[in-house]
Amino acid sequence: MIKTENLPSEVVAYIAEKDFQIFNLQHELAQLKRMIFGARSERCITADPSQLKLEIATEEIKPVEE
């Protein structure tokens, strides 16, 4: 912690602003880490046998000959 008793008020205000920015960025980083690395229950979705399947016929795409 920086002792601010002998510093000019502009420097104290600048330090306070930077401390606030650091706090906000640390909070944002923590949220992003939770989003990326947190537990996800949707990863282990099992197929529900009562759910209907959508059978769509697809055409095979042929490669273009040069």
PQR file with spaces between the fields and no chain letter, atoms N, CA, C, O and H, PARSE charges and radii, in Angstrom:
ATOM       1  N    MET     1       0.845   -1.186    0.000 -0.4000 1.5000
ATOM       2  CA   MET     1       0.000    0.000    0.000 -0.0000 2.0000
ATOM       3  C    MET     1       0.882    1.239    0.000  0.5500 1.7000
ATOM       4  O    MET     1       1.880    1.303    0.718 -0.5500 1.4000
ATOM       5  N    ILE     2       0.518    2.195   -0.789 -0.4000 1.5000
ATOM       6  CA   ILE     2       1.283    3.425   -0.906 -0.0000 2.0000
ATOM       7  C    ILE     2       0.808    4.414    0.148  0.5500 1.7000
ATOM       8  O    ILE     2      -0.394    4.608    0.330 -0.5500 1.4000
ATOM       9  H    ILE     2      -0.293    2.143   -1.373  0.4000 1.0000
ATOM      10  N    LYS     3       1.762    5.042    0.846 -0.4000 1.5000
ATOM      11  CA   LYS     3       1.416    6.093    1.804 -0.0000 2.0000
ATOM      12  C    LYS     3       1.145    7.366    1.022  0.5500 1.7000
ATOM      13  O    LYS     3       2.006    7.847    0.286 -0.5500 1.4000
ATOM      14  H    LYS     3       2.738    4.884    0.697  0.4000 1.0000
ATOM      15  N    THR     4      -0.052    7.909    1.182 -0.4000 1.5000
ATOM      16  CA   THR     4      -0.462    9.060    0.387 -0.0000 2.0000
ATOM      17  C    THR     4      -0.500   10.359    1.172  0.5500 1.7000
ATOM      18  O    THR     4      -0.995   11.366    0.666 -0.5500 1.4000
ATOM      19  H    THR     4      -0.752    7.518    1.779  0.4000 1.0000
ATOM      20  N    GLU     5       0.011   10.360    2.401 -0.4000 1.5000
ATOM      21  CA   GLU     5      -0.077   11.587    3.209 -0.0000 2.0000
ATOM      22  C    GLU     5       0.712   12.735    2.598  0.5500 1.7000
ATOM      23  O    GLU     5       0.256   13.878    2.636 -0.5500 1.4000
ATOM      24  H    GLU     5       0.413    9.542    2.812  0.4000 1.0000
ATOM      25  N    ASN     6       1.879   12.460    2.039 -0.4000 1.5000
ATOM      26  CA   ASN     6       2.759   13.525    1.550 -0.0000 2.0000
ATOM      27  C    ASN     6       2.669   13.737    0.038  0.5500 1.7000
ATOM      28  O    ASN     6       3.478   14.471   -0.529 -0.5500 1.4000
ATOM      29  H    ASN     6       2.249   11.531    2.009  0.4000 1.0000
ATOM      30  N    LEU     7       1.711   13.115   -0.609 -0.4000 1.5000
ATOM      31  CA   LEU     7       1.593   13.239   -2.063 -0.0000 2.0000
ATOM      32  C    LEU     7       0.585   14.323   -2.431  0.5500 1.7000
ATOM      33  O    LEU     7      -0.350   14.582   -1.673 -0.5500 1.4000
ATOM      34  H    LEU     7       1.053   12.519   -0.148  0.4000 1.0000
ATOM      35  N    PRO     8       0.768   14.963   -3.600 -0.5600 1.5000
ATOM      36  CA   PRO     8      -0.226   15.952   -4.060  0.2800 2.0000
ATOM      37  C    PRO     8      -1.573   15.278   -4.341  0.5500 1.7000
ATOM      38  O    PRO     8      -1.639   14.081   -4.620 -0.5500 1.4000
ATOM      39  N    SER     9      -2.630   16.064   -4.262 -0.4000 1.5000
ATOM      40  CA   SER     9      -3.985   15.516   -4.425 -0.0000 2.0000
ATOM      41  C    SER     9      -4.192   14.917   -5.820  0.5500 1.7000
ATOM      42  O    SER     9      -4.952   13.959   -5.963 -0.5500 1.4000
ATOM      43  H    SER     9      -2.576   17.036   -4.036  0.4000 1.0000
ATOM      44  N    GLU    10      -3.533   15.460   -6.851 -0.4000 1.5000
ATOM      45  CA   GLU    10      -3.678   14.906   -8.198 -0.0000 2.0000
ATOM      46  C    GLU    10      -3.111   13.493   -8.262  0.5500 1.7000
ATOM      47  O    GLU    10      -3.677   12.616   -8.914 -0.5500 1.4000
ATOM      48  H    GLU    10      -2.916   16.238   -6.735  0.4000 1.0000
ATOM      49  N    VAL    11      -2.002   13.284   -7.588 -0.4000 1.5000
ATOM      50  CA   VAL    11      -1.382   11.961   -7.584 -0.0000 2.0000
ATOM      51  C    VAL    11      -2.253   10.973   -6.809  0.5500 1.7000
ATOM      52  O    VAL    11      -2.399    9.819   -7.214 -0.5500 1.4000
ATOM      53  H    VAL    11      -1.543   13.996   -7.058  0.4000 1.0000
ATOM      54  N    VAL    12      -2.824   11.418   -5.710 -0.4000 1.5000
ATOM      55  CA   VAL    12      -3.705   10.561   -4.912 -0.0000 2.0000
ATOM      56  C    VAL    12      -4.942   10.181   -5.729  0.5500 1.7000
ATOM      57  O    VAL    12      -5.390    9.035   -5.686 -0.5500 1.4000
ATOM      58  H    VAL    12      -2.707   12.355   -5.381  0.4000 1.0000
ATOM      59  N    ALA    13      -5.492   11.144   -6.473 -0.4000 1.5000
ATOM      60  CA   ALA    13      -6.665   10.865   -7.308 -0.0000 2.0000
ATOM      61  C    ALA    13      -6.301    9.894   -8.431  0.5500 1.7000
ATOM      62  O    ALA    13      -7.086    9.004   -8.757 -0.5500 1.4000
ATOM      63  H    ALA    13      -5.128   12.075   -6.508  0.4000 1.0000
ATOM      64  N    TYR    14      -5.125   10.059   -9.019 -0.4000 1.5000
ATOM      65  CA   TYR    14      -4.665    9.165  -10.085 -0.0000 2.0000
ATOM      66  C    TYR    14      -4.493    7.742   -9.549  0.5500 1.7000
ATOM      67  O    TYR    14      -4.904    6.779  -10.196 -0.5500 1.4000
ATOM      68  H    TYR    14      -4.488   10.782   -8.754  0.4000 1.0000
ATOM      69  N    ILE    15      -3.892    7.612   -8.381 -0.4000 1.5000
ATOM      70  CA   ILE    15      -3.694    6.290   -7.776 -0.0000 2.0000
ATOM      71  C    ILE    15      -5.042    5.644   -7.466  0.5500 1.7000
ATOM      72  O    ILE    15      -5.222    4.447   -7.688 -0.5500 1.4000
ATOM      73  H    ILE    15      -3.558    8.394   -7.855  0.4000 1.0000
ATOM      74  N    ALA    16      -5.988    6.429   -6.956 -0.4000 1.5000
ATOM      75  CA   ALA    16      -7.318    5.897   -6.645 -0.0000 2.0000
ATOM      76  C    ALA    16      -8.017    5.416   -7.914  0.5500 1.7000
ATOM      77  O    ALA    16      -8.674    4.375   -7.911 -0.5500 1.4000
ATOM      78  H    ALA    16      -5.842    7.402   -6.776  0.4000 1.0000
ATOM      79  N    GLU    17      -7.873    6.178   -8.998 -0.4000 1.5000
ATOM      80  CA   GLU    17      -8.485    5.789  -10.270 -0.0000 2.0000
ATOM      81  C    GLU    17      -7.880    4.485  -10.791  0.5500 1.7000
ATOM      82  O    GLU    17      -8.599    3.605  -11.264 -0.5500 1.4000
ATOM      83  H    GLU    17      -7.340    7.024   -9.000  0.4000 1.0000
ATOM      84  N    LYS    18      -6.572    4.369  -10.702 -0.4000 1.5000
ATOM      85  CA   LYS    18      -5.904    3.153  -11.168 -0.0000 2.0000
ATOM      86  C    LYS    18      -6.272    1.955  -10.294  0.5500 1.7000
ATOM      87  O    LYS    18      -6.456    0.851  -10.806 -0.5500 1.4000
ATOM      88  H    LYS    18      -5.988    5.084  -10.318  0.4000 1.0000
ATOM      89  N    ASP    19      -6.381    2.159   -8.992 -0.4000 1.5000
ATOM      90  CA   ASP    19      -6.816    1.080   -8.101 -0.0000 2.0000
ATOM      91  C    ASP    19      -8.212    0.593   -8.473  0.5500 1.7000
ATOM      92  O    ASP    19      -8.484   -0.607   -8.454 -0.5500 1.4000
ATOM      93  H    ASP    19      -6.232    3.056   -8.575  0.4000 1.0000
ATOM      94  N    PHE    20      -9.104    1.539   -8.814 -0.4000 1.5000
ATOM      95  CA   PHE    20     -10.463    1.183   -9.211 -0.0000 2.0000
ATOM      96  C    PHE    20     -10.451    0.405  -10.519  0.5500 1.7000
ATOM      97  O    PHE    20     -11.185   -0.572  -10.661 -0.5500 1.4000
ATOM      98  H    PHE    20      -8.883    2.514   -8.830  0.4000 1.0000
ATOM      99  N    GLN    21      -9.624    0.827  -11.481 -0.4000 1.5000
ATOM     100  CA   GLN    21      -9.522    0.115  -12.754 -0.0000 2.0000
ATOM     101  C    GLN    21      -8.983   -1.299  -12.546  0.5500 1.7000
ATOM     102  O    GLN    21      -9.465   -2.250  -13.161 -0.5500 1.4000
ATOM     103  H    GLN    21      -9.028    1.621  -11.366  0.4000 1.0000
ATOM     104  N    ILE    22      -7.987   -1.431  -11.681 -0.4000 1.5000
ATOM     105  CA   ILE    22      -7.419   -2.753  -11.394 -0.0000 2.0000
ATOM     106  C    ILE    22      -8.474   -3.649  -10.767  0.5500 1.7000
ATOM     107  O    ILE    22      -8.591   -4.817  -11.136 -0.5500 1.4000
ATOM     108  H    ILE    22      -7.595   -0.658  -11.181  0.4000 1.0000
ATOM     109  N    PHE    23      -9.244   -3.116   -9.819 -0.4000 1.5000
ATOM     110  CA   PHE    23     -10.297   -3.891   -9.171 -0.0000 2.0000
ATOM     111  C    PHE    23     -11.318   -4.368  -10.201  0.5500 1.7000
ATOM     112  O    PHE    23     -11.707   -5.536  -10.197 -0.5500 1.4000
ATOM     113  H    PHE    23      -9.149   -2.167   -9.519  0.4000 1.0000
ATOM     114  N    ASN    24     -11.753   -3.463  -11.087 -0.4000 1.5000
ATOM     115  CA   ASN    24     -12.740   -3.839  -12.104 -0.0000 2.0000
ATOM     116  C    ASN    24     -12.194   -4.899  -13.061  0.5500 1.7000
ATOM     117  O    ASN    24     -12.913   -5.834  -13.414 -0.5500 1.4000
ATOM     118  H    ASN    24     -11.436   -2.515  -11.090  0.4000 1.0000
ATOM     119  N    LEU    25     -10.953   -4.770  -13.479 -0.4000 1.5000
ATOM     120  CA   LEU    25     -10.363   -5.747  -14.389 -0.0000 2.0000
ATOM     121  C    LEU    25     -10.174   -7.101  -13.717  0.5500 1.7000
ATOM     122  O    LEU    25     -10.352   -8.135  -14.361 -0.5500 1.4000
ATOM     123  H    LEU    25     -10.369   -4.010  -13.192  0.4000 1.0000
ATOM     124  N    GLN    26      -9.817   -7.114  -12.439 -0.4000 1.5000
ATOM     125  CA   GLN    26      -9.693   -8.373  -11.712 -0.0000 2.0000
ATOM     126  C    GLN    26     -11.054   -9.061  -11.598  0.5500 1.7000
ATOM     127  O    GLN    26     -11.157  -10.280  -11.730 -0.5500 1.4000
ATOM     128  H    GLN    26      -9.672   -6.274  -11.916  0.4000 1.0000
ATOM     129  N    HIS    27     -12.088   -8.270  -11.353 -0.4000 1.5000
ATOM     130  CA   HIS    27     -13.439   -8.833  -11.257 -0.0000 2.0000
ATOM     131  C    HIS    27     -13.883   -9.399  -12.610  0.5500 1.7000
ATOM     132  O    HIS    27     -14.455  -10.488  -12.669 -0.5500 1.4000
ATOM     133  H    HIS    27     -12.004   -7.279  -11.246  0.4000 1.0000
ATOM     134  N    GLU    28     -13.622   -8.664  -13.689 -0.4000 1.5000
ATOM     135  CA   GLU    28     -13.985   -9.127  -15.028 -0.0000 2.0000
ATOM     136  C    GLU    28     -13.224  -10.407  -15.385  0.5500 1.7000
ATOM     137  O    GLU    28     -13.801  -11.329  -15.963 -0.5500 1.4000
ATOM     138  H    GLU    28     -13.158   -7.780  -13.640  0.4000 1.0000
ATOM     139  N    LEU    29     -11.944  -10.467  -15.047 -0.4000 1.5000
ATOM     140  CA   LEU    29     -11.143  -11.650  -15.312 -0.0000 2.0000
ATOM     141  C    LEU    29     -11.688  -12.856  -14.550  0.5500 1.7000
ATOM     142  O    LEU    29     -11.757  -13.955  -15.101 -0.5500 1.4000
ATOM     143  H    LEU    29     -11.476   -9.718  -14.578  0.4000 1.0000
ATOM     144  N    ALA    30     -12.072  -12.666  -13.307 -0.4000 1.5000
ATOM     145  CA   ALA    30     -12.632  -13.758  -12.514 -0.0000 2.0000
ATOM     146  C    ALA    30     -13.931  -14.277  -13.143  0.5500 1.7000
ATOM     147  O    ALA    30     -14.161  -15.485  -13.189 -0.5500 1.4000
ATOM     148  H    ALA    30     -12.017  -11.773  -12.859  0.4000 1.0000
ATOM     149  N    GLN    31     -14.776  -13.360  -13.625 -0.4000 1.5000
ATOM     150  CA   GLN    31     -16.020  -13.774  -14.285 -0.0000 2.0000
ATOM     151  C    GLN    31     -15.724  -14.563  -15.555  0.5500 1.7000
ATOM     152  O    GLN    31     -16.354  -15.592  -15.800 -0.5500 1.4000
ATOM     153  H    GLN    31     -14.589  -12.379  -13.588  0.4000 1.0000
ATOM     154  N    LEU    32     -14.785  -14.103  -16.359 -0.4000 1.5000
ATOM     155  CA   LEU    32     -14.451  -14.800  -17.597 -0.0000 2.0000
ATOM     156  C    LEU    32     -13.862  -16.175  -17.316  0.5500 1.7000
ATOM     157  O    LEU    32     -14.151  -17.129  -18.039 -0.5500 1.4000
ATOM     158  H    LEU    32     -14.274  -13.267  -16.161  0.4000 1.0000
ATOM     159  N    LYS    33     -13.042  -16.288  -16.279 -0.4000 1.5000
ATOM     160  CA   LYS    33     -12.485  -17.587  -15.919 -0.0000 2.0000
ATOM     161  C    LYS    33     -13.597  -18.549  -15.497  0.5500 1.7000
ATOM     162  O    LYS    33     -13.564  -19.730  -15.844 -0.5500 1.4000
ATOM     163  H    LYS    33     -12.807  -15.513  -15.692  0.4000 1.0000
ATOM     164  N    ARG    34     -14.579  -18.044  -14.749 -0.4000 1.5000
ATOM     165  CA   ARG    34     -15.704  -18.903  -14.362 -0.0000 2.0000
ATOM     166  C    ARG    34     -16.490  -19.357  -15.586  0.5500 1.7000
ATOM     167  O    ARG    34     -16.937  -20.502  -15.653 -0.5500 1.4000
ATOM     168  H    ARG    34     -14.605  -17.085  -14.467  0.4000 1.0000
ATOM     169  N    MET    35     -16.660  -18.444  -16.570 -0.4000 1.5000
ATOM     170  CA   MET    35     -17.402  -18.802  -17.779 -0.0000 2.0000
ATOM     171  C    MET    35     -16.643  -19.846  -18.597  0.5500 1.7000
ATOM     172  O    MET    35     -17.251  -20.764  -19.148 -0.5500 1.4000
ATOM     173  H    MET    35     -16.297  -17.513  -16.516  0.4000 1.0000
ATOM     174  N    ILE    36     -15.331  -19.712  -18.676 -0.4000 1.5000
ATOM     175  CA   ILE    36     -14.542  -20.606  -19.514 -0.0000 2.0000
ATOM     176  C    ILE    36     -14.246  -21.924  -18.820  0.5500 1.7000
ATOM     177  O    ILE    36     -14.413  -22.989  -19.414 -0.5500 1.4000
ATOM     178  H    ILE    36     -14.837  -18.967  -18.229  0.4000 1.0000
ATOM     179  N    PHE    37     -13.809  -21.864  -17.573 -0.4000 1.5000
ATOM     180  CA   PHE    37     -13.328  -23.056  -16.891 -0.0000 2.0000
ATOM     181  C    PHE    37     -14.286  -23.600  -15.847  0.5500 1.7000
ATOM     182  O    PHE    37     -13.991  -24.623  -15.228 -0.5500 1.4000
ATOM     183  H    PHE    37     -13.673  -20.998  -17.091  0.4000 1.0000
ATOM     184  N    GLY    38     -15.413  -22.957  -15.631 -0.4000 1.5000
ATOM     185  CA   GLY    38     -16.354  -23.392  -14.605 -0.0000 2.0000
ATOM     186  C    GLY    38     -17.036  -24.695  -14.984  0.5500 1.7000
ATOM     187  O    GLY    38     -16.957  -25.153  -16.124 -0.5500 1.4000
ATOM     188  H    GLY    38     -15.653  -22.126  -16.134  0.4000 1.0000
ATOM     189  N    ALA    39     -17.704  -25.278  -14.005 -0.4000 1.5000
ATOM     190  CA   ALA    39     -18.427  -26.528  -14.246 -0.0000 2.0000
ATOM     191  C    ALA    39     -19.593  -26.261  -15.199  0.5500 1.7000
ATOM     192  O    ALA    39     -20.304  -25.264  -15.074 -0.5500 1.4000
ATOM     193  H    ALA    39     -17.768  -24.906  -13.079  0.4000 1.0000
ATOM     194  N    ARG    40     -19.765  -27.161  -16.134 -0.4000 1.5000
ATOM     195  CA   ARG    40     -20.851  -27.015  -17.103 -0.0000 2.0000
ATOM     196  C    ARG    40     -21.672  -28.286  -17.119  0.5500 1.7000
ATOM     197  O    ARG    40     -21.187  -29.355  -17.491 -0.5500 1.4000
ATOM     198  H    ARG    40     -19.187  -27.971  -16.235  0.4000 1.0000
ATOM     199  N    SER    41     -22.893  -28.158  -16.720 -0.4000 1.5000
ATOM     200  CA   SER    41     -23.752  -29.331  -16.701 -0.0000 2.0000
ATOM     201  C    SER    41     -24.228  -29.699  -18.100  0.5500 1.7000
ATOM     202  O    SER    41     -24.622  -30.841  -18.337 -0.5500 1.4000
ATOM     203  H    SER    41     -23.287  -27.290  -16.418  0.4000 1.0000
ATOM     204  N    GLU    42     -24.196  -28.749  -19.029 -0.4000 1.5000
ATOM     205  CA   GLU    42     -24.689  -29.040  -20.376 -0.0000 2.0000
ATOM     206  C    GLU    42     -23.740  -29.907  -21.183  0.5500 1.7000
ATOM     207  O    GLU    42     -24.115  -30.389  -22.253 -0.5500 1.4000
ATOM     208  H    GLU    42     -23.876  -27.821  -18.837  0.4000 1.0000
ATOM     209  N    ARG    43     -22.519  -30.121  -20.701 -0.4000 1.5000
ATOM     210  CA   ARG    43     -21.582  -30.969  -21.428 -0.0000 2.0000
ATOM     211  C    ARG    43     -22.019  -32.429  -21.441  0.5500 1.7000
ATOM     212  O    ARG    43     -21.704  -33.149  -22.388 -0.5500 1.4000
ATOM     213  H    ARG    43     -22.214  -29.730  -19.833  0.4000 1.0000
ATOM     214  N    CYS    44     -22.718  -32.874  -20.439 -0.4000 1.5000
ATOM     215  CA   CYS    44     -23.081  -34.283  -20.290 -0.0000 2.0000
ATOM     216  C    CYS    44     -24.566  -34.485  -20.560  0.5500 1.7000
ATOM     217  O    CYS    44     -25.273  -35.069  -19.738 -0.5500 1.4000
ATOM     218  H    CYS    44     -22.974  -32.288  -19.670  0.4000 1.0000
ATOM     219  N    ILE    45     -25.030  -34.020  -21.673 -0.4000 1.5000
ATOM     220  CA   ILE    45     -26.434  -34.185  -22.013 -0.0000 2.0000
ATOM     221  C    ILE    45     -26.620  -35.565  -22.622  0.5500 1.7000
ATOM     222  O    ILE    45     -25.977  -35.912  -23.613 -0.5500 1.4000
ATOM     223  H    ILE    45     -24.456  -33.545  -22.340  0.4000 1.0000
ATOM     224  N    THR    46     -27.488  -36.332  -22.032 -0.4000 1.5000
ATOM     225  CA   THR    46     -27.788  -37.654  -22.576 -0.0000 2.0000
ATOM     226  C    THR    46     -29.001  -37.553  -23.489  0.5500 1.7000
ATOM     227  O    THR    46     -29.861  -36.691  -23.304 -0.5500 1.4000
ATOM     228  H    THR    46     -28.011  -36.050  -21.227  0.4000 1.0000
ATOM     229  N    ALA    47     -29.060  -38.432  -24.466 -0.4000 1.5000
ATOM     230  CA   ALA    47     -30.181  -38.427  -25.402 -0.0000 2.0000
ATOM     231  C    ALA    47     -31.447  -38.864  -24.687  0.5500 1.7000
ATOM     232  O    ALA    47     -31.475  -39.892  -24.011 -0.5500 1.4000
ATOM     233  H    ALA    47     -28.362  -39.132  -24.616  0.4000 1.0000
ATOM     234  N    ASP    48     -32.480  -38.076  -24.845 -0.4000 1.5000
ATOM     235  CA   ASP    48     -33.774  -38.380  -24.245 -0.0000 2.0000
ATOM     236  C    ASP    48     -34.542  -39.277  -25.216  0.5500 1.7000
ATOM     237  O    ASP    48     -34.846  -38.850  -26.330 -0.5500 1.4000
ATOM     238  H    ASP    48     -32.457  -37.240  -25.395  0.4000 1.0000
ATOM     239  N    PRO    49     -34.861  -40.504  -24.818 -0.5600 1.5000
ATOM     240  CA   PRO    49     -35.554  -41.411  -25.751  0.2800 2.0000
ATOM     241  C    PRO    49     -36.958  -40.936  -26.125  0.5500 1.7000
ATOM     242  O    PRO    49     -37.491  -41.352  -27.154 -0.5500 1.4000
ATOM     243  N    SER    50     -37.561  -40.077  -25.314 -0.4000 1.5000
ATOM     244  CA   SER    50     -38.911  -39.610  -25.638 -0.0000 2.0000
ATOM     245  C    SER    50     -38.902  -38.445  -26.623  0.5500 1.7000
ATOM     246  O    SER    50     -39.953  -38.055  -27.131 -0.5500 1.4000
ATOM     247  H    SER    50     -37.128  -39.739  -24.478  0.4000 1.0000
ATOM     248  N    GLN    51     -37.717  -37.885  -26.896 -0.4000 1.5000
ATOM     249  CA   GLN    51     -37.627  -36.771  -27.826 -0.0000 2.0000
ATOM     250  C    GLN    51     -37.627  -37.297  -29.260  0.5500 1.7000
ATOM     251  O    GLN    51     -36.921  -38.252  -29.581 -0.5500 1.4000
ATOM     252  H    GLN    51     -36.863  -38.202  -26.482  0.4000 1.0000
ATOM     253  N    LEU    52     -38.424  -36.664  -30.111 -0.4000 1.5000
ATOM     254  CA   LEU    52     -38.509  -37.067  -31.507 -0.0000 2.0000
ATOM     255  C    LEU    52     -37.264  -36.630  -32.262  0.5500 1.7000
ATOM     256  O    LEU    52     -36.650  -35.615  -31.930 -0.5500 1.4000
ATOM     257  H    LEU    52     -38.997  -35.888  -29.850  0.4000 1.0000
ATOM     258  N    LYS    53     -36.895  -37.399  -33.279 -0.4000 1.5000
ATOM     259  CA   LYS    53     -35.740  -37.066  -34.101 -0.0000 2.0000
ATOM     260  C    LYS    53     -36.217  -36.448  -35.398  0.5500 1.7000
ATOM     261  O    LYS    53     -37.245  -36.844  -35.947 -0.5500 1.4000
ATOM     262  H    LYS    53     -37.394  -38.223  -33.548  0.4000 1.0000
ATOM     263  N    LEU    54     -35.475  -35.490  -35.876 -0.4000 1.5000
ATOM     264  CA   LEU    54     -35.792  -34.820  -37.123 -0.0000 2.0000
ATOM     265  C    LEU    54     -34.950  -35.466  -38.218  0.5500 1.7000
ATOM     266  O    LEU    54     -33.739  -35.255  -38.290 -0.5500 1.4000
ATOM     267  H    LEU    54     -34.640  -35.168  -35.430  0.4000 1.0000
ATOM     268  N    GLU    55     -35.590  -36.237  -39.051 -0.4000 1.5000
ATOM     269  CA   GLU    55     -34.889  -36.947  -40.125 -0.0000 2.0000
ATOM     270  C    GLU    55     -34.918  -36.072  -41.371  0.5500 1.7000
ATOM     271  O    GLU    55     -35.966  -35.907  -41.996 -0.5500 1.4000
ATOM     272  H    GLU    55     -36.574  -36.409  -38.993  0.4000 1.0000
ATOM     273  N    ILE    56     -33.783  -35.519  -41.726 -0.4000 1.5000
ATOM     274  CA   ILE    56     -33.677  -34.653  -42.896 -0.0000 2.0000
ATOM     275  C    ILE    56     -32.755  -35.323  -43.902  0.5500 1.7000
ATOM     276  O    ILE    56     -31.625  -35.691  -43.580 -0.5500 1.4000
ATOM     277  H    ILE    56     -32.932  -35.653  -41.218  0.4000 1.0000
ATOM     278  N    ALA    57     -33.249  -35.477  -45.119 -0.4000 1.5000
ATOM     279  CA   ALA    57     -32.432  -36.058  -46.180 -0.0000 2.0000
ATOM     280  C    ALA    57     -31.483  -34.985  -46.704  0.5500 1.7000
ATOM     281  O    ALA    57     -31.903  -33.877  -47.039 -0.5500 1.4000
ATOM     282  H    ALA    57     -34.167  -35.178  -45.380  0.4000 1.0000
ATOM     283  N    THR    58     -30.226  -35.323  -46.769 -0.4000 1.5000
ATOM     284  CA   THR    58     -29.244  -34.365  -47.271 -0.0000 2.0000
ATOM     285  C    THR    58     -28.632  -34.894  -48.561  0.5500 1.7000
ATOM     286  O    THR    58     -28.529  -36.102  -48.771 -0.5500 1.4000
ATOM     287  H    THR    58     -29.885  -36.222  -46.497  0.4000 1.0000
ATOM     288  N    GLU    59     -28.239  -33.980  -49.403 -0.4000 1.5000
ATOM     289  CA   GLU    59     -27.602  -34.359  -50.653 -0.0000 2.0000
ATOM     290  C    GLU    59     -26.101  -34.337  -50.478  0.5500 1.7000
ATOM     291  O    GLU    59     -25.554  -33.492  -49.768 -0.5500 1.4000
ATOM     292  H    GLU    59     -28.323  -32.998  -49.232  0.4000 1.0000
ATOM     293  N    GLU    60     -25.446  -35.268  -51.129 -0.4000 1.5000
ATOM     294  CA   GLU    60     -23.997  -35.297  -51.062 -0.0000 2.0000
ATOM     295  C    GLU    60     -23.445  -34.301  -52.066  0.5500 1.7000
ATOM     296  O    GLU    60     -23.871  -34.268  -53.220 -0.5500 1.4000
ATOM     297  H    GLU    60     -25.890  -35.954  -51.705  0.4000 1.0000
ATOM     298  N    ILE    61     -22.510  -33.504  -51.630 -0.4000 1.5000
ATOM     299  CA   ILE    61     -21.909  -32.484  -52.515 -0.0000 2.0000
ATOM     300  C    ILE    61     -20.735  -33.105  -53.230  0.5500 1.7000
ATOM     301  O    ILE    61     -19.830  -33.656  -52.603 -0.5500 1.4000
ATOM     302  H    ILE    61     -22.163  -33.530  -50.692  0.4000 1.0000
ATOM     303  N    LYS    62     -20.752  -33.013  -54.563 -0.4000 1.5000
ATOM     304  CA   LYS    62     -19.680  -33.591  -55.369 -0.0000 2.0000
ATOM     305  C    LYS    62     -18.585  -32.542  -55.544  0.5500 1.7000
ATOM     306  O    LYS    62     -18.876  -31.358  -55.715 -0.5500 1.4000
ATOM     307  H    LYS    62     -21.487  -32.565  -55.073  0.4000 1.0000
ATOM     308  N    PRO    63     -17.322  -32.980  -55.499 -0.5600 1.5000
ATOM     309  CA   PRO    63     -16.232  -32.028  -55.709  0.2800 2.0000
ATOM     310  C    PRO    63     -16.203  -31.519  -57.152  0.5500 1.7000
ATOM     311  O    PRO    63     -16.550  -32.236  -58.090 -0.5500 1.4000
ATOM     312  N    VAL    64     -15.787  -30.285  -57.298 -0.4000 1.5000
ATOM     313  CA   VAL    64     -15.726  -29.663  -58.616 -0.0000 2.0000
ATOM     314  C    VAL    64     -14.453  -30.136  -59.312  0.5500 1.7000
ATOM     315  O    VAL    64     -13.357  -30.081  -58.755 -0.5500 1.4000
ATOM     316  H    VAL    64     -15.505  -29.702  -56.536  0.4000 1.0000
ATOM     317  N    GLU    65     -14.635  -30.606  -60.561 -0.4000 1.5000
ATOM     318  CA   GLU    65     -13.484  -31.052  -61.342 -0.0000 2.0000
ATOM     319  C    GLU    65     -12.922  -29.879  -62.104  0.5500 1.7000
ATOM     320  O    GLU    65     -13.664  -29.073  -62.665 -0.5500 1.4000
ATOM     321  H    GLU    65     -15.526  -30.651  -61.014  0.4000 1.0000
ATOM     322  N    GLU    66     -11.605  -29.784  -62.122 -0.4000 1.5000
ATOM     323  CA   GLU    66     -10.963  -28.661  -62.828 -0.0000 2.0000
ATOM     324  C    GLU    66     -10.630  -29.018  -64.249  0.5500 1.7000
ATOM     325  O    GLU    66     -10.088  -28.191  -64.982 -0.5500 1.4000
ATOM     326  H    GLU    66     -11.001  -30.438  -61.666  0.4000 1.0000
